[in-house]
Amino acid sequence: MKSKFTIVFMKEFIEHLRDRRSLLMLSLFVLMYPLMMGYMLHHMIERATKPEREGMEVAVINGAQAPTLMTQLQQRNVTVTHLPATTDEGITKLLRDHKAVVVLRLEDRYAEHYNDMRPATIELWYDSASDDSPRQRDVEEMLSNYSSGIAGARLLAHGVSPATLAPVKLQRYDTGSNASRSAAIIGAILGILFLPAFLCCLSAAVDSTAGERERRSLEVLMAQPVSPFILISGKWIAAAALSILGLTFELGLAHGILSWLPLEEVGMSWRVTSGDLARVCLAAVPLCLFAAAAQIALAMNAKSYKEAQSVLSIFTLVPLLPGLAVSVMELETAPWMYMVPMLSNQTLLRELSKGQSMTFTQFALTLLSSLLPALAIIAFASWRMKSERYVLAV
């Protein structure tokens, strides 16, 4: 014989599965965030590796006066397009129409000044509002190396070592790993992956409380020999089950996308293993329970279905605030972050993405940070259900 809790749970869960709104919300948020994240990262990788795959195109005016420079640019996989003399307005229009990444214009007396060992002017035209900043920096670096090479050759011709102009030699050592660099970029994206814990159960929480009270079916349930705690618990676990399913599938899809993308091409990596992901999903179960409990308690106190939807839509954004504050203030990871619902899950996944190991204390704090408030909220909601004023909406 089934227990009363099982009967209530199965009744609510089957009704939610039949509700198109619940299934639409579930499928939408399971697919939307991982695909959006994958598209953004894929676009970033494509843009960063495009110069290596396709080379660069540089438009040059009066390029015949500097054949050595043209040769060096071509050796660096740069396609040089020679243009006739063009006005400033013409160059500006060329860049705004994205017909060239940068435009180099050599002064008319460039060859004469070069041969006389006087500064020869090269104008570098670019559009700072475009997405070609990495290419612009590459061209500037090429021109700088070209200028340094000429200066060194002239000094040697006069019997002076080029090292005279560089009394200090700077060497750079970057100790940051790919995982650490990727955490700064991916970490900002990971936080939103836990938002479906609140979105996937929203429709179910509203429908099983404010919706049933409007349809007057809640009075029928209260007339049954079931305690308010069993009734609320069944509704709670049924709504949380949708959230758990949605969040688990979404994290799995995001993990698959991040593992498939060639993040190494842009100096990043994804070091979360399948075992780590399973522990992250397990640690996210109390977050789903907390989301469902809070939404059910808030929806119970709404006077109508629409009011419950409005209140919960605002409440859904609240858990994002701690993570947003940590990101904006650039705070270092601290133990207190594992005691804040949702922020604890974000911090746990971010540290794993850096290649850090998960400790028992971090895992336990992440579980308890959401589980204890969820149990307290359900206890309050069960007590609230005993009120006839609530059931009759008076």
C-alpha positions as CSV (number, residue, x, y, z in Angstrom):
1,M,0.0,0.0,0.0
2,K,1.4,3.4,-1.0
3,S,2.0,6.0,1.7
4,K,0.1,9.2,1.8
5,F,3.2,11.2,0.8
6,T,3.8,8.9,-2.2
7,I,0.2,9.4,-3.3
8,V,0.4,13.2,-3.0
9,F,3.8,13.3,-4.7
10,M,2.7,11.1,-7.7
11,K,-0.5,13.1,-8.1
12,E,1.4,16.4,-8.3
13,F,4.3,15.1,-10.4
14,I,2.0,13.5,-13.0
15,E,0.0,16.7,-13.2
16,H,3.1,18.7,-13.8
17,L,4.3,16.4,-16.5
18,R,0.9,16.9,-18.3
19,D,1.2,20.6,-18.0
20,R,2.6,22.0,-21.2
21,R,3.9,25.2,-19.5
22,S,6.0,23.2,-17.0
23,L,7.5,21.0,-19.8
24,L,8.1,24.1,-22.0
25,M,9.9,25.9,-19.2
26,L,11.9,22.7,-18.5
27,S,13.0,22.1,-22.1
28,L,13.6,25.8,-22.7
29,F,16.0,26.5,-19.9
30,V,17.7,23.1,-20.2
31,L,18.8,23.9,-23.8
32,M,18.9,27.7,-23.8
33,Y,21.8,28.5,-21.4
34,P,24.3,25.8,-22.5
35,L,23.7,26.5,-26.2
36,M,24.0,30.2,-25.7
37,M,27.2,29.7,-23.7
38,G,28.6,27.4,-26.4
39,Y,27.8,29.8,-29.1
40,M,29.5,32.7,-27.3
41,L,32.7,30.7,-26.6
42,H,32.7,29.3,-30.2
43,H,32.4,32.7,-31.6
44,M,35.2,34.0,-29.4
45,I,37.5,31.1,-30.5
46,E,36.6,31.6,-34.2
47,R,37.5,35.3,-33.9
48,A,40.7,34.7,-32.0
49,T,42.0,32.0,-34.4
50,K,40.8,33.7,-37.7
51,P,44.1,35.5,-38.3
52,E,46.0,32.2,-38.1
53,R,43.7,30.4,-40.4
54,E,43.1,33.1,-43.0
55,G,46.0,35.5,-42.4
56,M,45.5,39.3,-42.4
57,E,44.8,41.8,-45.1
58,V,46.4,45.2,-44.9
59,A,45.8,48.0,-47.3
60,V,48.9,50.1,-48.1
61,I,49.2,53.5,-49.7
62,N,52.6,54.3,-51.3
63,G,53.9,50.9,-50.4
64,A,56.3,50.9,-53.3
65,Q,58.6,53.2,-51.4
66,A,59.2,50.5,-48.7
67,P,59.8,47.1,-50.5
68,T,61.6,45.6,-47.5
69,L,58.6,46.4,-45.2
70,M,56.2,44.8,-47.8
71,T,58.4,41.7,-47.9
72,Q,58.4,41.3,-44.1
73,L,54.7,41.7,-43.9
74,Q,54.2,39.0,-46.6
75,Q,56.5,36.7,-44.6
76,R,54.2,37.1,-41.6
77,N,51.2,35.8,-43.5
78,V,49.9,39.3,-44.3
79,T,48.2,39.9,-47.6
80,V,49.2,43.4,-48.8
81,T,46.7,45.3,-51.0
82,H,48.2,48.3,-52.7
83,L,45.9,51.3,-52.9
84,P,46.3,54.6,-54.9
85,A,46.6,57.9,-53.1
86,T,43.5,58.3,-50.9
87,T,42.1,61.1,-48.9
88,D,41.5,60.9,-45.1
89,E,37.7,60.6,-45.7
90,G,38.3,57.8,-48.2
91,I,40.4,55.8,-45.7
92,T,37.8,56.4,-42.9
93,K,35.0,55.1,-45.2
94,L,37.2,52.1,-46.1
95,L,37.6,51.1,-42.5
96,R,34.0,51.8,-41.5
97,D,32.8,49.6,-44.4
98,H,35.1,46.8,-43.0
99,K,37.0,46.5,-46.3
100,A,40.3,46.6,-44.5
101,V,41.5,45.7,-41.0
102,V,44.1,48.5,-41.0
103,V,45.4,51.0,-43.6
104,L,49.1,52.0,-43.8
105,R,49.9,55.2,-45.5
106,L,53.5,56.1,-46.2
107,E,54.4,59.7,-46.6
108,D,55.2,60.9,-50.1
109,R,58.9,61.5,-49.2
110,Y,59.2,58.2,-47.2
111,A,62.1,56.8,-49.4
112,E,64.0,60.1,-49.3
113,H,63.8,60.4,-45.5
114,Y,64.6,56.7,-45.1
115,N,67.8,57.0,-47.2
116,D,68.8,60.2,-45.4
117,M,68.4,58.3,-42.1
118,R,65.7,60.7,-41.0
119,P,62.4,59.6,-39.4
120,A,60.2,58.3,-42.1
121,T,56.5,58.6,-41.3
122,I,54.1,55.7,-41.6
123,E,50.4,56.4,-40.7
124,L,48.5,53.6,-39.1
125,W,44.7,54.0,-39.7
126,Y,42.3,51.7,-37.8
127,D,38.8,51.6,-36.4
128,S,38.9,51.1,-32.6
129,A,35.1,50.4,-32.6
130,S,35.6,47.2,-34.7
131,D,36.2,43.7,-33.5
132,D,39.7,43.6,-35.1
133,S,41.7,44.8,-32.1
134,P,43.9,41.7,-32.0
135,R,44.9,42.2,-35.6
136,Q,45.6,45.8,-35.1
137,R,48.0,45.0,-32.3
138,D,49.7,42.4,-34.5
139,V,50.3,45.0,-37.2
140,E,51.6,47.5,-34.6
141,E,54.0,44.8,-33.3
142,M,55.2,44.0,-36.8
143,L,55.9,47.7,-37.5
144,S,57.7,48.0,-34.1
145,N,59.9,45.1,-34.9
146,Y,60.6,46.5,-38.4
147,S,61.7,49.8,-36.9
148,S,63.9,48.1,-34.3
149,G,65.6,46.0,-37.0
150,I,66.4,49.1,-39.0
151,A,67.8,50.9,-35.9
152,G,70.0,47.9,-35.0
153,A,71.3,47.7,-38.6
154,R,72.2,51.4,-38.6
155,L,74.0,51.2,-35.3
156,L,76.0,48.2,-36.5
157,A,77.0,50.1,-39.6
158,H,78.5,52.8,-37.4
159,G,80.3,50.3,-35.1
160,V,77.8,50.6,-32.2
161,S,76.2,47.6,-30.6
162,P,72.4,47.6,-30.7
163,A,72.5,46.5,-27.1
164,T,73.4,50.1,-26.2
165,L,69.8,51.1,-26.7
166,A,68.5,48.3,-24.5
167,P,70.4,48.6,-21.1
168,V,67.6,46.5,-19.4
169,K,66.3,43.3,-20.8
170,L,62.8,42.4,-19.6
171,Q,61.8,38.8,-19.5
172,R,58.2,37.8,-18.8
173,Y,57.1,34.6,-17.0
174,D,53.4,33.9,-16.8
175,T,52.7,31.4,-14.0
176,G,49.0,31.4,-14.7
177,S,47.6,28.1,-16.1
178,N,45.1,27.6,-18.8
179,A,42.5,26.7,-16.1
180,S,43.2,29.8,-14.1
181,R,42.9,32.0,-17.2
182,S,39.7,30.3,-18.3
183,A,38.1,30.7,-14.8
184,A,38.1,34.4,-15.2
185,I,36.1,34.1,-18.5
186,I,34.1,30.9,-18.0
187,G,33.5,31.7,-14.3
188,A,31.2,34.6,-15.2
189,I,29.3,32.3,-17.5
190,L,29.0,29.4,-15.1
191,G,27.0,31.3,-12.5
192,I,23.9,31.6,-14.7
193,L,23.9,27.8,-15.2
194,F,22.3,27.3,-11.8
195,L,19.5,29.7,-12.5
196,P,17.2,26.9,-14.0
197,A,17.1,25.5,-10.4
198,F,14.6,28.4,-9.8
199,L,13.0,28.6,-13.3
200,C,12.2,24.9,-13.9
201,C,10.0,24.6,-10.9
202,L,8.4,28.1,-11.1
203,S,5.3,27.0,-13.0
204,A,4.8,23.9,-10.9
205,A,5.1,25.9,-7.6
206,V,2.6,28.5,-8.7
207,D,0.1,26.0,-10.2
208,S,0.1,23.7,-7.1
209,T,-0.6,26.5,-4.7
210,A,-2.1,29.7,-6.0
211,G,-3.5,27.9,-9.1
212,E,-5.3,25.2,-7.0
213,R,-6.7,27.8,-4.6
214,E,-8.2,29.7,-7.5
215,R,-9.7,26.5,-9.0
216,R,-11.0,25.6,-5.5
217,S,-9.3,22.2,-5.8
218,L,-7.2,22.9,-2.7
219,E,-10.2,22.7,-0.5
220,V,-10.9,19.2,-1.7
221,L,-7.3,18.2,-0.9
222,M,-7.5,19.7,2.6
223,A,-10.7,17.7,3.2
224,Q,-8.7,14.4,2.7
225,P,-7.2,12.6,5.7
226,V,-3.7,14.1,5.0
227,S,-1.8,16.3,7.3
228,P,-0.7,19.8,6.0
229,F,2.9,18.7,6.3
230,I,2.4,15.7,4.0
231,L,0.4,17.7,1.6
232,I,3.0,20.5,1.4
233,S,5.9,18.0,1.3
234,G,4.4,16.2,-1.7
235,K,3.9,19.4,-3.6
236,W,7.4,20.5,-2.6
237,I,9.2,17.3,-3.8
238,A,7.2,17.2,-7.0
239,A,8.2,20.7,-7.9
240,A,11.8,20.1,-6.8
241,A,12.0,16.9,-8.9
242,L,11.4,19.0,-12.1
243,S,14.1,21.4,-11.0
244,I,16.5,18.6,-10.3
245,L,15.9,16.9,-13.7
246,G,16.2,20.2,-15.5
247,L,19.4,21.3,-13.8
248,T,21.1,17.9,-14.1
249,F,20.4,17.7,-17.9
250,E,21.5,21.3,-18.3
251,L,24.8,20.9,-16.4
252,G,25.5,17.7,-18.4
253,L,24.9,19.5,-21.7
254,A,27.1,22.4,-20.7
255,H,29.8,20.0,-19.6
256,G,29.6,18.2,-23.0
257,I,29.8,21.5,-24.9
258,L,32.8,22.8,-22.9
259,S,34.6,19.5,-23.2
260,W,34.1,19.6,-27.0
261,L,35.1,23.1,-27.7
262,P,38.8,23.7,-28.5
263,L,39.4,26.1,-25.6
264,E,43.2,25.5,-25.8
265,E,43.2,27.6,-29.0
266,V,42.5,30.7,-26.8
267,G,44.6,29.7,-23.8
268,M,41.8,28.2,-21.7
269,S,40.8,24.7,-20.6
270,W,37.9,22.8,-19.0
271,R,39.2,20.5,-16.3
272,V,36.0,19.3,-14.8
273,T,35.7,15.5,-15.1
274,S,32.5,13.5,-15.3
275,G,33.0,12.5,-11.6
276,D,33.4,16.1,-10.6
277,L,30.2,17.0,-12.5
278,A,28.3,14.2,-10.7
279,R,29.3,15.6,-7.3
280,V,28.4,19.1,-8.5
281,C,24.9,17.8,-9.5
282,L,24.6,16.1,-6.2
283,A,25.5,19.3,-4.3
284,A,22.9,21.2,-6.4
285,V,20.0,18.9,-5.2
286,P,19.5,21.0,-2.0
287,L,19.5,24.2,-4.1
288,C,16.6,22.8,-6.1
289,L,14.8,21.9,-2.9
290,F,15.4,25.4,-1.6
291,A,14.1,27.0,-4.8
292,A,11.0,24.9,-4.8
293,A,10.4,25.5,-1.1
294,A,10.8,29.3,-1.3
295,Q,8.6,29.5,-4.4
296,I,5.8,27.4,-2.8
297,A,5.9,29.5,0.4
298,L,5.7,32.8,-1.6
299,A,3.0,31.5,-4.0
300,M,0.9,30.4,-1.0
301,N,0.7,34.0,0.3
302,A,-0.2,35.5,-3.1
303,K,-3.9,36.4,-3.5
304,S,-4.1,35.2,-7.2
305,Y,-2.3,33.2,-9.8
306,K,-1.0,36.3,-11.6
307,E,0.2,37.9,-8.4
308,A,2.2,34.7,-7.6
309,Q,3.8,34.7,-11.0
310,S,4.8,38.3,-10.6
311,V,6.3,37.9,-7.2
312,L,8.2,34.7,-8.1
313,S,9.5,36.4,-11.3
314,I,11.2,39.0,-9.2
315,F,12.3,36.5,-6.5
316,T,14.1,34.4,-9.2
317,L,16.6,37.2,-9.8
318,V,17.5,37.6,-6.1
319,P,19.8,34.5,-6.0
320,L,21.9,36.0,-8.8
321,L,22.9,39.1,-6.8
322,P,25.6,37.5,-4.5
323,G,27.3,36.0,-7.5
324,L,27.1,39.2,-9.4
325,A,28.5,41.2,-6.5
326,V,31.4,38.8,-6.1
327,S,32.2,39.1,-9.8
328,V,31.9,42.9,-9.9
329,M,34.0,43.4,-6.8
330,E,36.5,40.7,-8.0
331,L,36.5,39.0,-4.5
332,E,38.8,36.1,-3.8
333,T,37.3,32.8,-3.0
334,A,36.5,32.7,0.8
335,P,34.9,30.1,3.1
336,W,31.8,32.3,3.7
337,M,30.9,31.9,0.0
338,Y,30.0,28.3,0.6
339,M,27.4,29.3,3.1
340,V,25.2,31.3,0.7
341,P,22.6,29.5,-1.4
342,M,23.4,29.4,-5.1
343,L,26.7,31.3,-4.6
344,S,28.1,28.2,-2.9
345,N,27.3,26.1,-6.0
346,Q,28.7,28.7,-8.3
347,T,31.9,28.9,-6.2
348,L,32.3,25.1,-6.1
349,L,32.0,24.7,-9.9
350,R,34.3,27.7,-10.5
351,E,37.0,26.2,-8.3
352,L,36.7,22.9,-10.0
353,S,37.1,24.5,-13.4
354,K,40.4,26.0,-12.2
355,G,41.6,22.4,-11.5
356,Q,41.2,22.7,-7.7
357,S,40.0,19.6,-5.8
358,M,36.7,19.5,-3.9
359,T,37.1,19.1,-0.1
360,F,34.6,17.5,2.2
361,T,34.0,20.8,4.0
362,Q,33.2,22.7,0.8
363,F,30.8,19.9,-0.3
364,A,29.1,19.8,3.1
365,L,28.7,23.5,3.4
366,T,27.3,23.7,-0.1
367,L,24.7,21.0,0.8
368,L,23.7,22.6,4.1
369,S,23.6,26.2,2.8
370,S,20.5,25.4,0.8
371,L,19.1,22.3,2.7
372,L,18.6,24.0,6.1
373,P,16.7,27.0,4.8
374,A,14.6,24.7,2.6
375,L,13.5,22.6,5.6
376,A,12.7,25.8,7.6
377,I,10.7,27.2,4.8
378,I,8.7,24.0,4.4
379,A,8.0,23.9,8.2
380,F,6.6,27.5,7.9
381,A,4.5,26.6,4.8
382,S,3.1,23.6,6.6
383,W,2.1,25.7,9.5
384,R,0.6,28.3,7.1
385,M,-1.5,25.6,5.4
386,K,-3.4,25.0,8.7
387,S,-5.0,28.5,8.4
388,E,-8.5,28.5,7.1
389,R,-8.1,32.1,6.0
390,Y,-5.4,31.0,3.6
391,V,-7.3,28.0,2.3
392,L,-10.5,30.0,1.7
393,A,-8.5,33.1,0.5
394,V,-10.2,35.5,2.9
